[in-house]
Amino acid sequence: MLRLLALALLLANGVYFAWSEGLLLAYGFGPAQQSEPQHLAQQITPASLRLLSAMEFKQIEEQVKAEREPKECLQAGPFDDAQAAVLRQSLADALPADAWSLEALHIAPRWIVYLGKYPNAEALAKKRLEIAAMNLPQEPLENPALEPGLSLGGFEAKAEADAALLRLTARGLHTARVVQERAESHALQLTLPAVAAALKPKLEGIRAALGAKTLHACTK
């Protein structure tokens, strides 16, 4: 009797071992299979972890804060080659290399309907009153060589300026003429694409190199 009981226990242990190891799966017997390799891939390996120092943590914190700050795009120009050379040196000294760029800029010719030159400021003021009485627009001159004088409108094509002059002549203005105020040329334009609060104090280092030009919001 005891021999039969021992044999039964031995057989039961053998069957359990075969069941637990999945040896009976081919016969439809075995434990539920749990195979999720994606969980293994998502596990954090302790060997890859590194504790940050207080200084490293502060640097990362400041970097994230700087990236979230609002930024604005600023431009200035145009600058000729000589002006750009001075400006480029100031930019290199004051700002990070990725904070600015000098881009090629095409300057279209400009033709104006012109009144002048006048002998003095008094004569110019008198003409301004006459033009205002005729309800005609006046624009500031961009070319100092044409001062003292008046511009009644600027155009990129001479034909457009000639057509405007004919309309003014029909209204009784007979002393105006078309002149080229600016020739076609190429220059350089300064662009600061992402100016944050932290960068603005550094802009003081380039003020002198900008000359009469001022920084303004980007137009493109």
PyRosetta script that sets phi, psi and omega in degrees:
from pyrosetta import init, pose_from_sequence

init()
pose = pose_from_sequence("MLRLLALALLLANGVYFAWSEGLLLAYGFGPAQQSEPQHLAQQITPASLRLLSAMEFKQIEEQVKAEREPKECLQAGPFDDAQAAVLRQSLADALPADAWSLEALHIAPRWIVYLGKYPNAEALAKKRLEIAAMNLPQEPLENPALEPGLSLGGFEAKAEADAALLRLTARGLHTARVVQERAESHALQLTLPAVAAALKPKLEGIRAALGAKTLHACTK")
pose.set_psi(1, -47.7)
pose.set_omega(1, 179.3)
pose.set_phi(2, -63.9)
pose.set_psi(2, -34.7)
pose.set_omega(2, 178.6)
pose.set_phi(3, -65.1)
pose.set_psi(3, -39.7)
pose.set_omega(3, 179.0)
pose.set_phi(4, -66.0)
pose.set_psi(4, -39.5)
pose.set_omega(4, 179.7)
pose.set_phi(5, -64.9)
pose.set_psi(5, -42.5)
pose.set_omega(5, 179.0)
pose.set_phi(6, -64.8)
pose.set_psi(6, -37.6)
pose.set_omega(6, 178.8)
pose.set_phi(7, -67.1)
pose.set_psi(7, -37.4)
pose.set_omega(7, 179.4)
pose.set_phi(8, -66.6)
pose.set_psi(8, -41.1)
pose.set_omega(8, 178.3)
pose.set_phi(9, -65.3)
pose.set_psi(9, -41.2)
pose.set_omega(9, 178.6)
pose.set_phi(10, -62.4)
pose.set_psi(10, -41.1)
pose.set_omega(10, 179.1)
pose.set_phi(11, -66.6)
pose.set_psi(11, -39.8)
pose.set_omega(11, 179.8)
pose.set_phi(12, -64.7)
pose.set_psi(12, -41.1)
pose.set_omega(12, 178.0)
pose.set_phi(13, -63.7)
pose.set_psi(13, -39.9)
pose.set_omega(13, 178.4)
pose.set_phi(14, -64.2)
pose.set_psi(14, -41.6)
pose.set_omega(14, 177.9)
pose.set_phi(15, -64.8)
pose.set_psi(15, -41.6)
pose.set_omega(15, 180.0)
pose.set_phi(16, -63.5)
pose.set_psi(16, -42.2)
pose.set_omega(16, 178.7)
pose.set_phi(17, -61.2)
pose.set_psi(17, -45.5)
pose.set_omega(17, 179.4)
pose.set_phi(18, -63.3)
pose.set_psi(18, -36.8)
pose.set_omega(18, 179.3)
pose.set_phi(19, -68.8)
pose.set_psi(19, -45.4)
pose.set_omega(19, -177.0)
pose.set_phi(20, -68.4)
pose.set_psi(20, -29.0)
pose.set_omega(20, 179.6)
pose.set_phi(21, -88.6)
pose.set_psi(21, 2.1)
pose.set_omega(21, 178.5)
pose.set_phi(22, 75.9)
pose.set_psi(22, 19.2)
pose.set_omega(22, -178.7)
pose.set_phi(23, -74.8)
pose.set_psi(23, -14.3)
pose.set_omega(23, -178.6)
pose.set_phi(24, -106.2)
pose.set_psi(24, 10.0)
pose.set_omega(24, -178.5)
pose.set_phi(25, -60.5)
pose.set_psi(25, -32.8)
pose.set_omega(25, 179.8)
pose.set_phi(26, -62.9)
pose.set_psi(26, -21.6)
pose.set_omega(26, -179.2)
pose.set_phi(27, -102.1)
pose.set_psi(27, 6.9)
pose.set_omega(27, 178.3)
pose.set_phi(28, 89.3)
pose.set_psi(28, 12.0)
pose.set_omega(28, -180.0)
pose.set_phi(29, -120.6)
pose.set_psi(29, 138.5)
pose.set_omega(29, 176.6)
pose.set_phi(30, 156.3)
pose.set_psi(30, 163.1)
pose.set_omega(30, 179.5)
pose.set_phi(31, -69.4)
pose.set_psi(31, 158.0)
pose.set_omega(31, 177.5)
pose.set_phi(32, -63.0)
pose.set_psi(32, 134.0)
pose.set_omega(32, -178.2)
pose.set_phi(33, -86.6)
pose.set_psi(33, 131.0)
pose.set_omega(33, 177.2)
pose.set_phi(34, -122.6)
pose.set_psi(34, 100.8)
pose.set_omega(34, -178.0)
pose.set_phi(35, -126.3)
pose.set_psi(35, 103.4)
pose.set_omega(35, -179.0)
pose.set_phi(36, -131.5)
pose.set_psi(36, 77.5)
pose.set_omega(36, -176.7)
pose.set_phi(37, -62.7)
pose.set_psi(37, -21.5)
pose.set_omega(37, 179.8)
pose.set_phi(38, -64.8)
pose.set_psi(38, -28.5)
pose.set_omega(38, 177.9)
pose.set_phi(39, -67.6)
pose.set_psi(39, -35.8)
pose.set_omega(39, 177.8)
pose.set_phi(40, -65.5)
pose.set_psi(40, -38.1)
pose.set_omega(40, -179.7)
pose.set_phi(41, -67.1)
pose.set_psi(41, -26.2)
pose.set_omega(41, -177.5)
pose.set_phi(42, -88.2)
pose.set_psi(42, -6.9)
pose.set_omega(42, -178.5)
pose.set_phi(43, -68.1)
pose.set_psi(43, 142.0)
pose.set_omega(43, 177.0)
pose.set_phi(44, -83.1)
pose.set_psi(44, 127.5)
pose.set_omega(44, 177.5)
pose.set_phi(45, -91.0)
pose.set_psi(45, 118.5)
pose.set_omega(45, -177.6)
pose.set_phi(46, -55.3)
pose.set_psi(46, -31.2)
pose.set_omega(46, -177.3)
pose.set_phi(47, -65.8)
pose.set_psi(47, -22.2)
pose.set_omega(47, -178.2)
pose.set_phi(48, -90.2)
pose.set_psi(48, -6.0)
pose.set_omega(48, -179.2)
pose.set_phi(49, -82.5)
pose.set_psi(49, 143.9)
pose.set_omega(49, 177.4)
pose.set_phi(50, -140.1)
pose.set_psi(50, 130.6)
pose.set_omega(50, 178.8)
pose.set_phi(51, -78.0)
pose.set_psi(51, 132.0)
pose.set_omega(51, 178.7)
pose.set_phi(52, -83.8)
pose.set_psi(52, 144.9)
pose.set_omega(52, 173.5)
pose.set_phi(53, -76.5)
pose.set_psi(53, 165.6)
pose.set_omega(53, 179.7)
pose.set_phi(54, -60.0)
pose.set_psi(54, -37.5)
pose.set_omega(54, -179.9)
pose.set_phi(55, -68.3)
pose.set_psi(55, -42.0)
pose.set_omega(55, 179.3)
pose.set_phi(56, -64.8)
pose.set_psi(56, -41.7)
pose.set_omega(56, 179.0)
pose.set_phi(57, -62.5)
pose.set_psi(57, -41.5)
pose.set_omega(57, 179.5)
pose.set_phi(58, -65.3)
pose.set_psi(58, -39.1)
pose.set_omega(58, 178.4)
pose.set_phi(59, -63.4)
pose.set_psi(59, -43.2)
pose.set_omega(59, 178.4)
pose.set_phi(60, -64.6)
pose.set_psi(60, -40.9)
pose.set_omega(60, 179.5)
pose.set_phi(61, -62.4)
pose.set_psi(61, -43.3)
pose.set_omega(61, 179.4)
pose.set_phi(62, -67.4)
pose.set_psi(62, -36.4)
pose.set_omega(62, 178.8)
pose.set_phi(63, -64.9)
pose.set_psi(63, -44.6)
pose.set_omega(63, 178.5)
pose.set_phi(64, -63.1)
pose.set_psi(64, -41.6)
pose.set_omega(64, 179.0)
pose.set_phi(65, -62.7)
pose.set_psi(65, -42.1)
pose.set_omega(65, -179.6)
pose.set_phi(66, -65.5)
pose.set_psi(66, -37.2)
pose.set_omega(66, -179.6)
pose.set_phi(67, -68.7)
pose.set_psi(67, -25.3)
pose.set_omega(67, -179.0)
pose.set_phi(68, -88.7)
pose.set_psi(68, -12.6)
pose.set_omega(68, -179.6)
pose.set_phi(69, -67.0)
pose.set_psi(69, 144.2)
pose.set_omega(69, 175.0)
pose.set_phi(70, -65.0)
pose.set_psi(70, 142.5)
pose.set_omega(70, -177.6)
pose.set_phi(71, -127.7)
pose.set_psi(71, 153.8)
pose.set_omega(71, 176.9)
pose.set_phi(72, -130.0)
pose.set_psi(72, 152.2)
pose.set_omega(72, 179.0)
pose.set_phi(73, -97.8)
pose.set_psi(73, 129.0)
pose.set_omega(73, -179.5)
pose.set_phi(74, -123.4)
pose.set_psi(74, 148.9)
pose.set_omega(74, 178.7)
pose.set_phi(75, -136.9)
pose.set_psi(75, 159.9)
pose.set_omega(75, 173.8)
pose.set_phi(76, -154.2)
pose.set_psi(76, 150.9)
pose.set_omega(76, 178.5)
pose.set_phi(77, 148.8)
pose.set_psi(77, -174.4)
pose.set_omega(77, 1.1)
pose.set_phi(78, -81.9)
pose.set_psi(78, 159.2)
pose.set_omega(78, 177.8)
pose.set_phi(79, -125.0)
pose.set_psi(79, 137.2)
pose.set_omega(79, 174.0)
pose.set_phi(80, -79.5)
pose.set_psi(80, 179.3)
pose.set_omega(80, -174.4)
pose.set_phi(81, -61.2)
pose.set_psi(81, -41.9)
pose.set_omega(81, -179.2)
pose.set_phi(82, -65.9)
pose.set_psi(82, -44.2)
pose.set_omega(82, 178.5)
pose.set_phi(83, -64.3)
pose.set_psi(83, -39.1)
pose.set_omega(83, -178.7)
pose.set_phi(84, -66.3)
pose.set_psi(84, -34.3)
pose.set_omega(84, 179.1)
pose.set_phi(85, -63.6)
pose.set_psi(85, -43.4)
pose.set_omega(85, 177.6)
pose.set_phi(86, -65.6)
pose.set_psi(86, -43.9)
pose.set_omega(86, -178.6)
pose.set_phi(87, -64.9)
pose.set_psi(87, -40.6)
pose.set_omega(87, -178.7)
pose.set_phi(88, -59.7)
pose.set_psi(88, -40.2)
pose.set_omega(88, 179.0)
pose.set_phi(89, -65.9)
pose.set_psi(89, -42.3)
pose.set_omega(89, 179.1)
pose.set_phi(90, -64.8)
pose.set_psi(90, -39.3)
pose.set_omega(90, 178.8)
pose.set_phi(91, -63.8)
pose.set_psi(91, -43.9)
pose.set_omega(91, -179.7)
pose.set_phi(92, -62.9)
pose.set_psi(92, -33.7)
pose.set_omega(92, -179.1)
pose.set_phi(93, -78.6)
pose.set_psi(93, -32.1)
pose.set_omega(93, -170.5)
pose.set_phi(94, -100.9)
pose.set_psi(94, -28.3)
pose.set_omega(94, -170.5)
pose.set_phi(95, -126.7)
pose.set_psi(95, 155.7)
pose.set_omega(95, 173.4)
pose.set_phi(96, -61.7)
pose.set_psi(96, 151.4)
pose.set_omega(96, -175.5)
pose.set_phi(97, -61.9)
pose.set_psi(97, -30.8)
pose.set_omega(97, -178.0)
pose.set_phi(98, -89.4)
pose.set_psi(98, 7.0)
pose.set_omega(98, -176.8)
pose.set_phi(99, -94.7)
pose.set_psi(99, -7.5)
pose.set_omega(99, -175.7)
pose.set_phi(100, -149.8)
pose.set_psi(100, 163.3)
pose.set_omega(100, 174.0)
pose.set_phi(101, -154.3)
pose.set_psi(101, 148.6)
pose.set_omega(101, 173.5)
pose.set_phi(102, -110.5)
pose.set_psi(102, 115.0)
pose.set_omega(102, -172.9)
pose.set_phi(103, -111.9)
pose.set_psi(103, 145.8)
pose.set_omega(103, 177.9)
pose.set_phi(104, -63.5)
pose.set_psi(104, 137.6)
pose.set_omega(104, -176.4)
pose.set_phi(105, -131.8)
pose.set_psi(105, 127.2)
pose.set_omega(105, 176.3)
pose.set_phi(106, -91.2)
pose.set_psi(106, 126.4)
pose.set_omega(106, 179.7)
pose.set_phi(107, -106.4)
pose.set_psi(107, 114.1)
pose.set_omega(107, -177.7)
pose.set_phi(108, -72.3)
pose.set_psi(108, 152.7)
pose.set_omega(108, 175.8)
pose.set_phi(109, -65.9)
pose.set_psi(109, 157.8)
pose.set_omega(109, -179.6)
pose.set_phi(110, -135.3)
pose.set_psi(110, 125.7)
pose.set_omega(110, 177.5)
pose.set_phi(111, -113.4)
pose.set_psi(111, 141.1)
pose.set_omega(111, -178.7)
pose.set_phi(112, -130.1)
pose.set_psi(112, 155.6)
pose.set_omega(112, 167.7)
pose.set_phi(113, -87.5)
pose.set_psi(113, 116.8)
pose.set_omega(113, -164.1)
pose.set_phi(114, -119.6)
pose.set_psi(114, 142.1)
pose.set_omega(114, 171.8)
pose.set_phi(115, -122.5)
pose.set_psi(115, 126.3)
pose.set_omega(115, -179.3)
pose.set_phi(116, 140.5)
pose.set_psi(116, -171.9)
pose.set_omega(116, -10.0)
pose.set_phi(117, -73.3)
pose.set_psi(117, 152.8)
pose.set_omega(117, 177.5)
pose.set_phi(118, -103.4)
pose.set_psi(118, 151.5)
pose.set_omega(118, -173.6)
pose.set_phi(119, -68.0)
pose.set_psi(119, -25.9)
pose.set_omega(119, -177.2)
pose.set_phi(120, -159.5)
pose.set_psi(120, 174.4)
pose.set_omega(120, -178.1)
pose.set_phi(121, -66.2)
pose.set_psi(121, -30.8)
pose.set_omega(121, 179.5)
pose.set_phi(122, -64.8)
pose.set_psi(122, -44.3)
pose.set_omega(122, 179.8)
pose.set_phi(123, -64.9)
pose.set_psi(123, -37.6)
pose.set_omega(123, 178.6)
pose.set_phi(124, -64.6)
pose.set_psi(124, -43.5)
pose.set_omega(124, -179.9)
pose.set_phi(125, -63.6)
pose.set_psi(125, -38.3)
pose.set_omega(125, 178.5)
pose.set_phi(126, -62.9)
pose.set_psi(126, -43.4)
pose.set_omega(126, 179.8)
pose.set_phi(127, -66.1)
pose.set_psi(127, -36.3)
pose.set_omega(127, 177.7)
pose.set_phi(128, -59.7)
pose.set_psi(128, -40.1)
pose.set_omega(128, 179.4)
pose.set_phi(129, -65.6)
pose.set_psi(129, -39.5)
pose.set_omega(129, 178.8)
pose.set_phi(130, -64.0)
pose.set_psi(130, -42.2)
pose.set_omega(130, -179.8)
pose.set_phi(131, -67.3)
pose.set_psi(131, -39.3)
pose.set_omega(131, 178.5)
pose.set_phi(132, -64.3)
pose.set_psi(132, -37.4)
pose.set_omega(132, 178.4)
pose.set_phi(133, -65.0)
pose.set_psi(133, -28.2)
pose.set_omega(133, 178.0)
pose.set_phi(134, -85.4)
pose.set_psi(134, 0.6)
pose.set_omega(134, 178.6)
pose.set_phi(135, 58.9)
pose.set_psi(135, 43.4)
pose.set_omega(135, 178.9)
pose.set_phi(136, -105.3)
pose.set_psi(136, 144.2)
pose.set_omega(136, -179.7)
pose.set_phi(137, -72.1)
pose.set_psi(137, 146.7)
pose.set_omega(137, 176.0)
pose.set_phi(138, -124.3)
pose.set_psi(138, 138.4)
pose.set_omega(138, 179.8)
pose.set_phi(139, -123.6)
pose.set_psi(139, 147.1)
pose.set_omega(139, 177.2)
pose.set_phi(140, -67.7)
pose.set_psi(140, 145.5)
pose.set_omega(140, 177.9)
pose.set_phi(141, -77.5)
pose.set_psi(141, 139.9)
pose.set_omega(141, 176.5)
pose.set_phi(142, -95.0)
pose.set_psi(142, -16.6)
pose.set_omega(142, -178.2)
pose.set_phi(143, -106.5)
pose.set_psi(143, 109.8)
pose.set_omega(143, -178.5)
pose.set_phi(144, -60.2)
pose.set_psi(144, -23.2)
pose.set_omega(144, -179.2)
pose.set_phi(145, -66.3)
pose.set_psi(145, -17.6)
pose.set_omega(145, -179.3)
pose.set_phi(146, -93.8)
pose.set_psi(146, -1.0)
pose.set_omega(146, 177.0)
pose.set_phi(147, -79.6)
pose.set_psi(147, 148.3)
pose.set_omega(147, -8.5)
pose.set_phi(148, -80.2)
pose.set_psi(148, 129.7)
pose.set_omega(148, -178.8)
pose.set_phi(149, -165.0)
pose.set_psi(149, -177.3)
pose.set_omega(149, -177.8)
pose.set_phi(150, -132.0)
pose.set_psi(150, 144.1)
pose.set_omega(150, 171.8)
pose.set_phi(151, -111.5)
pose.set_psi(151, 130.2)
pose.set_omega(151, 179.1)
pose.set_phi(152, -103.5)
pose.set_psi(152, 15.4)
pose.set_omega(152, 178.2)
pose.set_phi(153, 145.6)
pose.set_psi(153, 141.4)
pose.set_omega(153, 179.8)
pose.set_phi(154, -114.5)
pose.set_psi(154, 147.3)
pose.set_omega(154, -175.8)
pose.set_phi(155, -143.7)
pose.set_psi(155, 150.1)
pose.set_omega(155, 178.8)
pose.set_phi(156, -83.3)
pose.set_psi(156, -18.5)
pose.set_omega(156, -179.9)
pose.set_phi(157, -120.6)
pose.set_psi(157, 139.0)
pose.set_omega(157, -179.9)
pose.set_phi(158, -63.4)
pose.set_psi(158, -34.7)
pose.set_omega(158, 180.0)
pose.set_phi(159, -61.0)
pose.set_psi(159, -37.1)
pose.set_omega(159, 178.2)
pose.set_phi(160, -67.3)
pose.set_psi(160, -39.8)
pose.set_omega(160, 178.3)
pose.set_phi(161, -66.6)
pose.set_psi(161, -40.4)
pose.set_omega(161, 178.4)
pose.set_phi(162, -62.3)
pose.set_psi(162, -39.8)
pose.set_omega(162, 179.3)
pose.set_phi(163, -66.2)
pose.set_psi(163, -38.7)
pose.set_omega(163, 178.0)
pose.set_phi(164, -65.8)
pose.set_psi(164, -38.6)
pose.set_omega(164, 178.6)
pose.set_phi(165, -62.8)
pose.set_psi(165, -40.0)
pose.set_omega(165, 178.7)
pose.set_phi(166, -62.2)
pose.set_psi(166, -39.5)
pose.set_omega(166, 179.4)
pose.set_phi(167, -66.3)
pose.set_psi(167, -38.8)
pose.set_omega(167, 179.1)
pose.set_phi(168, -69.5)
pose.set_psi(168, -37.1)
pose.set_omega(168, 177.5)
pose.set_phi(169, -62.4)
pose.set_psi(169, -38.9)
pose.set_omega(169, 178.6)
pose.set_phi(170, -65.3)
pose.set_psi(170, -22.3)
pose.set_omega(170, 178.7)
pose.set_phi(171, -90.7)
pose.set_psi(171, 2.1)
pose.set_omega(171, 175.0)
pose.set_phi(172, 103.8)
pose.set_psi(172, 7.8)
pose.set_omega(172, 178.5)
pose.set_phi(173, -95.8)
pose.set_psi(173, 109.7)
pose.set_omega(173, -172.4)
pose.set_phi(174, -112.7)
pose.set_psi(174, 2.1)
pose.set_omega(174, -176.6)
pose.set_phi(175, -105.8)
pose.set_psi(175, 0.6)
pose.set_omega(175, -179.4)
pose.set_phi(176, -84.8)
pose.set_psi(176, 160.3)
pose.set_omega(176, 175.6)
pose.set_phi(177, -150.7)
pose.set_psi(177, 164.7)
pose.set_omega(177, 179.2)
pose.set_phi(178, -94.6)
pose.set_psi(178, 128.3)
pose.set_omega(178, 176.3)
pose.set_phi(179, -132.8)
pose.set_psi(179, 155.8)
pose.set_omega(179, 175.5)
pose.set_phi(180, -88.8)
pose.set_psi(180, 113.2)
pose.set_omega(180, -179.1)
pose.set_phi(181, -81.8)
pose.set_psi(181, -30.9)
pose.set_omega(181, -177.0)
pose.set_phi(182, -146.2)
pose.set_psi(182, 131.9)
pose.set_omega(182, 177.6)
pose.set_phi(183, -84.2)
pose.set_psi(183, 158.7)
pose.set_omega(183, 176.0)
pose.set_phi(184, -65.5)
pose.set_psi(184, 137.7)
pose.set_omega(184, -178.0)
pose.set_phi(185, -157.2)
pose.set_psi(185, 176.6)
pose.set_omega(185, 176.6)
pose.set_phi(186, -126.3)
pose.set_psi(186, 142.3)
pose.set_omega(186, -178.2)
pose.set_phi(187, -145.8)
pose.set_psi(187, -169.9)
pose.set_omega(187, 179.1)
pose.set_phi(188, -122.8)
pose.set_psi(188, 145.3)
pose.set_omega(188, 179.8)
pose.set_phi(189, -123.1)
pose.set_psi(189, 133.2)
pose.set_omega(189, 178.3)
pose.set_phi(190, -85.2)
pose.set_psi(190, 131.9)
pose.set_omega(190, 175.5)
pose.set_phi(191, -128.2)
pose.set_psi(191, 127.7)
pose.set_omega(191, 172.8)
pose.set_phi(192, -112.0)
pose.set_psi(192, 97.1)
pose.set_omega(192, -167.7)
pose.set_phi(193, -70.9)
pose.set_psi(193, -26.1)
pose.set_omega(193, -174.6)
pose.set_phi(194, -146.2)
pose.set_psi(194, 82.3)
pose.set_omega(194, -178.3)
pose.set_phi(195, -93.3)
pose.set_psi(195, 112.3)
pose.set_omega(195, 176.4)
pose.set_phi(196, -98.9)
pose.set_psi(196, 174.7)
pose.set_omega(196, -176.9)
pose.set_phi(197, -59.4)
pose.set_psi(197, -37.0)
pose.set_omega(197, -177.7)
pose.set_phi(198, -67.5)
pose.set_psi(198, -24.0)
pose.set_omega(198, -177.3)
pose.set_phi(199, -88.1)
pose.set_psi(199, -23.0)
pose.set_omega(199, -173.5)
pose.set_phi(200, -59.7)
pose.set_psi(200, -40.9)
pose.set_omega(200, 177.8)
pose.set_phi(201, -60.6)
pose.set_psi(201, -28.6)
pose.set_omega(201, -179.5)
pose.set_phi(202, -72.7)
pose.set_psi(202, -16.9)
pose.set_omega(202, -179.8)
pose.set_phi(203, -66.8)
pose.set_psi(203, -21.2)
pose.set_omega(203, 178.0)
pose.set_phi(204, -61.3)
pose.set_psi(204, -25.3)
pose.set_omega(204, -179.4)
pose.set_phi(205, -71.9)
pose.set_psi(205, -10.9)
pose.set_omega(205, -179.9)
pose.set_phi(206, -115.0)
pose.set_psi(206, 0.9)
pose.set_omega(206, -176.5)
pose.set_phi(207, -57.3)
pose.set_psi(207, -46.7)
pose.set_omega(207, -177.1)
pose.set_phi(208, -63.1)
pose.set_psi(208, -38.5)
pose.set_omega(208, -178.5)
pose.set_phi(209, -71.1)
pose.set_psi(209, -20.5)
pose.set_omega(209, 177.5)
pose.set_phi(210, -72.3)
pose.set_psi(210, -20.8)
pose.set_omega(210, -178.4)
pose.set_phi(211, 63.7)
pose.set_psi(211, -129.6)
pose.set_omega(211, -179.9)
pose.set_phi(212, -81.2)
pose.set_psi(212, -8.3)
pose.set_omega(212, -179.3)
pose.set_phi(213, -77.4)
pose.set_psi(213, 149.5)
pose.set_omega(213, 178.3)
pose.set_phi(214, -125.5)
pose.set_psi(214, 153.4)
pose.set_omega(214, 176.3)
pose.set_phi(215, -78.4)
pose.set_psi(215, 137.6)
pose.set_omega(215, -179.9)
pose.set_phi(216, -142.9)
pose.set_psi(216, 168.0)
pose.set_omega(216, -179.1)
pose.set_phi(217, -62.0)
pose.set_psi(217, 142.4)
pose.set_omega(217, -179.4)
pose.set_phi(218, -61.5)
pose.set_psi(218, 142.3)
pose.set_omega(218, -179.4)
pose.set_phi(219, -98.6)
pose.set_psi(219, -0.4)
pose.set_omega(219, 178.8)
pose.set_phi(220, -144.7)
pose.dump_pdb("model.pdb")
